[in-house]
């Protein structure tokens, strides 16, 4: 089965994320918000952008970002 980038992105949360974890020094780290994943060319020209919650791992958005970028840049 071939997944489109829309199928992959439909599984990614776009709502504001909240998370807590303990760092290596034993202190709690809290994050609230989201991330903007941007693919650029020539170092500064944006081609594709996806928003996700802060609790979404970057690798979850990497393949859809790469697929969409390759469609737009030829």
N, C-alpha and C positions, 0 to 999 in steps of 0.2 A: 504494500500500500504506500503510495506517495502522498506525503503531507504537504499542503501548501503553507505559505507563511501565515495566511489568515487562520488556518486550522491550528497552527502552533501558537499563534498569539492569542487565540480564543481561550487557551488554557492558562494564560498569564494574568495575574491579578493587576487591575489598574486602579484599585481603590487605595487610599492612603494606608500605608503599612505601619504597624507598630511592632517593635521587637525589643527584647532584652536579652543580653548574654553577659557572661562573666569573662573578663579578659584574663590574660596570663598573670596579672598582679592581684587578682581576686576582686577587682572593682567591677561594679555593674556598668555596662554600657547600654544606653537606651537610644533608640532612633525612632523618629516619627516622620512620615512623609513619603516621598517617592524619588524616582530616578529618571532621568532623561537619557536614553541611549541614542547616540548620534553616530552615524557613519559619515565620514568626510573624505573628500578627495583633495589633493594638492595641499594637504595640511590644514585647510581652513574653509573649504566650501562644503556646506552640509548637503547631503544627498537624501538620507533617510533618517527619521527620528521616531522612536517609540517611547512611550511613557509606561512605567511600571511602578508598583508599590515598592517601598524601601525593603520589604522583606523578600522580594523576588531575587533569586540568584542570577548573576549576570549571564551565566551559561544558558539559562532558559530563554534568553532573548537573542543570543549570539547567532544561531542558525537562521531564524527569520530575518534578522538584520543583514546577514551576509547574502541570503537569497534575494531579498528585495533590492539590495545594492547592486548585485550582479545583473539584475533585470534593467536597472536604470542607467548603468554605466557600461557602455559597450564601445 
